């Protein structure tokens, strides 16, 4: 894969998966120092042939991890040629050529806690055809939390967003659902509030604690589903409620500043990921790079 496309993918991943979301009141433990998650997921199947291999760490990746990570055929132990680069808390390894269909691979990543961490995945027979098919949030509810909690010493409100799982041509466990707050007191641009990984085919939910000081007015939420290559699916339709009253006061795709920013994220990431998958060259690559670096 050309270096320009590799660099483009790394920028997409670093931007689409920037930081850990605000922790839920029940999830206040810090992330592990070592490997936190891998993409594709361990033992995932039907992985696209143009998948990027990503290793996410709880903190900064170990020194020189981008040069140490190995992707190899599970049966022959032959290494896959490619380029590893840092993207925030992740090491992104992009193979130089598409992976082989219906083949098992091993990913060996450095882990300061255990030395090396090995995961496996099996490819399908197709390239990544596009972003996940994902609808809007189905429901948003609020529940008062009177006790001191992580990030909210005066308590607050547990906000739970419910949604149906996305449909994608890749492994469902490699989809990440990110919930953004697009409007509310103090919100000037979309703020990531919760992030969950698609490990079930049933209805999904993501929850976070909204501090009492941020619940003095109505809030609006939006959500997007990201596949393993960073392509985003979603309708851009917000769900809004008053955290204190607990009732819906609106459900719209209103063109507020936060809503425009969220829709722009969807369009930009999806366009860039499609550009990578089709391996466009020349002017098309330069145009994609200019979108990522205005």
N, C-alpha and C positions, 0 to 999 in steps of 0.2 A: 504494500500500500504506500502511495507517495507520502513524503514527509509532510507536505502541506495539508493533506487530508488528516494525517495523524495529529498534527498540531491543532487542527480544527476540532477534532473529536475531544481532545484533552480540554480545550477551552469550553466546549459544550458541557462536558461532565463536571468541570470545576464550577461552572455557573449554575447548572441545573441542580447540583447536589452540593450546595455551599457549606453549610454547617449543620450540626445537630439542632433539631428544633427545640424550642422551649420545653423543658422536661415536664411531664405530667406529675401530679403530686404523688403518684404511686411509683414513679420511676426516677427517683432522685439519686440513685447510685451513679457515680461517674462511669463513663465507658471504660472498658479495659484498655490497658496500655498497648496490648498486642492487636492481633487481627480481630476486627469487630464483625465484618461481614464480607462475603465474597459474591461476585457476580461473574458468571452464572453461579447460582446457588449450588451447594454441595449436593451431588447426585441429581442435578437437574437434567431433564431430557428435552428433546426437540429444540435444542439451542440453535439459533440461526447461524449460518455458515460465516456470516460477516460480523459475528459478535465480538465486541471488545471485552477483554478480561479485566475486571476491576477488583482490587483488594482494598477494602476500606479499613482503616485503623481507628482505634479509639482516640489516639492522639496523633501527633505527626508520625509519618512512616519512618522506619529506621533509616539511618544513614546509608546511602547507596542502594536502597531497596529497589529502585527502578532498574538497576543493572544486575541485580541478583535474582529477581523473580524469574521463574522458569515455567513454561507451558510445554508439555510434552505429550506424545502419544502414549496412552496407558499400556498398550501391548508391546510396542517396539522400543519404548523409552527414548525415542528420537525427539529432540527439541524442535519446537516450532519457531521459525525465524520471525522476528518482530521487534518493535520498539517499545520500551517501557518508559513512562514519564510520570512525574508527580502532578497531581491535581488536587490541591487542598489536602484532605486527610486520606486521599486515595492514591494508589499506584495503578495506572491504566496501561495495560499491555495490548497493543494493537498488532495482530498478526500481519506479516507482509503480504500474504496471499490468503484467500478464503480457506477456512477449515475444511477438512474432509467430511463428507456426508456420513451419517450413521456411524460415527467413530467416538470412542471414549477418550477423553483427555484428562490429564492431571495438571493441577496448578500447584506449584510449590513456592510459597511466599515466606520471606523471613519474618519471624515473630520473636520479639525480645523476651517473651515469657516462656516459650517452649522450644526455641531454636528455629524450626521450620514448621509451617502449617500446610498440610496437603488437603486439597479438595478435588473432586472429580465432577465431570459433566459429560453428557453425551449429545452430540449434534443430531439435528434432524436432516432434512434434505433440501431446505430452502434458505434463501437470503431473508433478511428482515425487510418485510414489504412495506412497513410504515408504522406510524405511531399507534398506540393502543386505542381501541374504540371505547370511550369512557363518557358516561353521562354526567349530569349534575348531582350535587348533594341531594339525597332523598329527604333527610331530616336533620335538624339541629336542635338539641335540647340543652337546658341549663339546670344545674343542681347546686344549691348553696353549700359551701364548705366553710364551716365555722371555725375549724381548728387551724392553727398555724401550719403552713405547708411549704414545700420547696418553692422558693421564689416568691412567696406570698406570706410574710409573717403575720399579716392581719386576716388571713383567710381569703376567700374569693368565691369563684364559681367554676365548677367543673363543666366545661362545654364539651359535648359529645356530638360529633358529626357522623352520620350514617350514610352509606352509599353502596351501590351494587358494584361487584367486581368488574374490572375492565376485561375486554376480549382482545387478545393479542395473538400474533403468530409465533411468539416465542414462549419461553417457559413462564407460566403464571407466577411462580415464586420469585421471578426476577423483576416483577412490576413493583414500583414504589408509589404509594399514594401520599401526596403532600397537600396539607390543608393550610391555606393562607387566610389571614384576616385582611380584608380589603378596605373596610371602613370601620370607624369607631373612634372613640376619644384618643387623640394623639397619633392616629394612623395617617401618615402622609404618603406611604407607598406600601405595597403588599408585604406583610410580615408573616414569615413561616411560623405556624403555631404547632403543627403536629406532622409526624411522618411515620407511616407504617408500611410494612412489606406484605405483598399479597401471598399469603401462605394457605389460603382456603378459597374454595369456589363459592362459598356462601356469602351472605351479606357482610360487609366490612364496616368497621368503625374506627375512628381516631378521636382521642380525647386529650384535652389539655386543661391546665388550670389558668383561669383568667383572674389576675389579682383584683381585689375590690376597687382599687383606684382606677382600673381600666374598664370598670363595668358601670360607670356613671351615665352611660347612654347606650343606644342601640349599637349593635355590631353586625357586620356582614362577613360571611366566609365564602371562599371559593376553593375548589380542589382540582388537581390535575393528576393524571396517572403517567408515570415515566417508565419506559421500558429500559432494558439493560444498556442500550446505546444512547440513552438520554432523550429520545423522542417523546414528546408530551402529547397526551390526548385529553380532551375535555371540552365542555360546551362554553365555558366562560360565564355560566349563569350562577349568580350569587344566591345565597340563602341568608336571611337576616332574622335577628330576634333581639328582644330586650332581655339581657341576662337576668335582671332582677325580677321582672314580671314573668319571664319564661315563655311569653307568647310570641308568635310570629307577627311582625308588623309589615313585612315586605318580602317579596320573592321576585327578583328581577335581574336583568342584566344591564342595569343602569350605567350610563357612561361617566361614572365618577373617576377621579384621578387614579384611585387604586384599581378600579376595574380595568381601565385601559392598560395599566402596567401589567396586570395579570394576563390579559389577552395577548399582549405583546410578547410575554414570556412563552406562551403557547406557540405562537406563530414562529418566533425566532428559533426555538429549540427544534421544532418539528422540521422546519425548512433546512436547518443545518444538518440534522441527522439524515434526512433524505438525500442531501447532497453527498454525504459520506457513503451511503449505501450504494448509490448509483455510480460512485467513483468518477464523477465529472472532472473534467480537466480544464486547464487554461482559464478563460474568462469566468466560467461558472465558479471555480474555486476562489478566484479573487473576489468575486461578488459576495460569496458566502463569508469570506474572511472580513470583508468590509462591514457586513452586518454585525458581526461579533465585535468589531473594533471600530465604532463610529468615530 
